[in-house]
Amino acid sequence: MPSERDRAENAKAAARAISHACEALPDLDNAEEFGGFFDRFASSRILLLGEATHGTSEFYRARAAITRRCIEKHGFTIVAVEADWPDAARIDRYLRHRGPERYDEQSFARFPTWMWRNQEVGDFVEWLRTHNESLPPAERTAFRGLDIYSLRGSMAAVLAYLDRVDPEGAALARERYGCLTPWQTKPAGYGHAILHRSGETCEEAVVLQLRELLDKQIDYVGRDGEAFFDAAQNARIVRAAEHYYRIMYRGSSDSWNLRDRHMFETLQHLLQAGGPHAKAIVWAHNSHIGNAAATAMGWQGEFNIGELCRTAYGDQVTLIGFGTDHGTVAAANDWDAPMEVQQVLPARAGSYERVFHETGITNSLTDLRDSALRDVRVVLGEPRLERAIGVVYRPRTELQSHYFEAVLPEQFDAYVWFDETRAVTPLPSAPPHGVPETYPFGL
């Protein structure tokens, strides 16, 4: 096994070999110039933008700058984020001028509030609302959530929709969803009960409810197509969440795969609803948007939205990862613990992060698709450690908690590097109603 000194020397040698491929990026304060660096990827139908943490300002600001450019210059009309559908739908109505909602203290009020309730996201939301204002409704860019954790909120949204358009259908839906009602504030308890055979499965009821809603699509869409689309997606989330919590104790791979398949299928629904020319940008963690087949995740049987997009859409997809060496990050010490601004430790010697740090280039873009950079792909093709910080950061056990092996040029099409980064700026949030629905996965 190589010593720490050997790994450090290897990282320096790799840095020398790839430094010519690391293009220095403009300052993020010049969002237009920064975003213009990414025009080369704008022919993609799906552009997936990652992050190495859920709490780093530069990652959010960079994605915002790239997304602004892609919306203004390249026809992208969907921004899909690693967030719950009902919360994102509230923001979508605000920025597409479809209702009285606002990006306020009620927005993304559950743990981890800082992940989507921060100044960086707020600035982007306000920009997008202003951008949309002068456009016809059909041409306005949407803001959508891809995640699976909104069991309670999605059930409520389906019932509220049916109360408006089909009271008899609403009564039947309440009866079906009644199976899950005892578990809606503690959905993990549902999975525990099923595992120990002390509760009945609700699978048939939620599948039947989704099927009936879709069977009535022609009737419902005639009244309000947008409202039906929202209700149908919430019904899909209820079905997926029931399945997720039912299998969560079988092992992390099963539940991870179900979650990422749901995110992928949600993206497909969005593209289908947007028509043949729809183009989407995805904001999610590197662990979701990079090709899982090139990581330890994939080697142990997990897949993700990036891999599924690559398989389904081929060259129409671009996967862009982000990384940092040191600085600060907004994160908690444990699930549901208070957010803290924590120091990010300098990258370990055997990691990709150390390689990019050793290049000495503060902020850079490395286009791993460039055929002229075959030598770079070879150098970076050696499996190395890669760091992933979610909403929980544990520096004292960082190697075990936050590093995994990967092959970077197979995982991403491009890599954005910020050597030193700082934490996002959280915004005030209202106390959430009820018990948080999210289950403690860090990414």
Summary of the structure (lengths in Angstrom):
residues: 443
radius of gyration: 21.8
end to end distance: 29.8
largest distance: 71.0
contacts: 1517
relative contact order: 0.18
helix: 52%
strand: 16%
